[in-house]
Amino acid sequence: MTVKECYEQMGADYEDVLGRLRNEALIRKFAKKFLEDGSFQMLKDGLAKKDGEMAFRAAHTLKGVCQNLGFDNLYEPSFDITEKLRGRDTEGCEELFAKVEKQYNKTAEAIRMLED
């Protein structure tokens, strides 16, 4: 699968990120590094522990990474949960986290299918 196909599969904006990074090899490199980013797991753990500070920091980091990589499909739900967690209260985040998790899994699956 090409990088463009990967972005199409996850529902992300390849042309936008190509316009910013200007290099498909660089986009591929950063997309693959995304799989090593621990912010999604940290968000999950923070919510499980009801640690609003940890969950907020993780959501905010995830949102930024998604914005930089053009992962619009994951950026939108991570933005929503970041705003919900801004007050550091984890109550009522289950539905928002479910949307983040669904898009995270879709994104990670598409990246794993990238050709080396």
N, C-alpha and C positions, 0 to 999 in steps of 0.2 A: 504494500500500500504506500502511495506517495504521501508527502506531508499535506498536500492540498486535500487529498481524499480523506486523510485522517481528520482534518479540521471539518470537512463536510459531514463526516460520519458523526462527529460529536455535536455538531450544530454550532460551530464556532466560525469566526470571521478571519479566514486565511488572508484575504487581500489586505485587510487592515494591518495585520501583524507583519505581512511581507512589506507593506509600505513603510513601516517603522524600522524593522530590522534589516530589510533589504537583502537578505541572504537566506535561502532555503536551508542550507546546511546548519546555519546558526539557529534557525527556528527548530529544526529537528533536534539539535543538541539540547536546547532549553526545554523542549517538550519532553524529551526523555528524562532530563534531570527533575522534571516535575514529579515523576514517580517516586523520587527519593525525598521529596519535601514532606516534612512531618506535620504540617499544620492541620491537615484533615484529621489525622489520628489524635492530635492534641485537642482539637475541637470536640471530637467524640468523647475523649477522656474527661475534658473539662465539664462537659454537660453531664456525664455520668456521675462525676464527683460533686456536681452542683457548684463548681468553682467558676464563678462568673468572670473573674479576672483572666483566668487561663483560657476560658472559652472565647472571651472577647478578643484577646490577643491573637489566638489561633484563627478565628474567623476573619479578623482584620488582615492578617498575613495572607491567608488563602485568597481573600478578595483581591489584594494587591498583585499577587502572583498571576491570578486569572486575568486581571486587567492588562498586565504587561504582556502576557502570552496570547491575548485575544480570545481566551476561552469564555466567550460571552454566555454560553449555555450554563456555565458554572459560576461566572461572575455575578449574574443576577440573583440567584438564591443565596450566594455567600454575602452579597451586599445586604440583602434583606435580614439575614440572621445577625450580621454585624450591627445593623441599626437596632435590632431588638435587644442585643446584648450590650449596647452602649452604656446602659445603666447598671451593668454587671449582674442583672437578674436572669437566672436561667429558666425560671418558670414560664411555661407556655412555648418552649422552643421546639417541641417534638415535631410538629408539622413542618416547621421551617427546616429543621435538620434533615428530615426525611427527603425534602426537595434537594438539599445540598448533597446528601448521600447518593441519591439517584443520579444526579448529574456528574458527581465525582466518579462514580463507577463507570458511567458511560464514557467519560473523558479518558480515564485510565485504560479502559478496554481498547479504545481507539488507538491510544499511544502505543500500547503493547503490540499492536498489529503493524506498526511502522517498519518498513524495510531498513536494514542497516546499510 
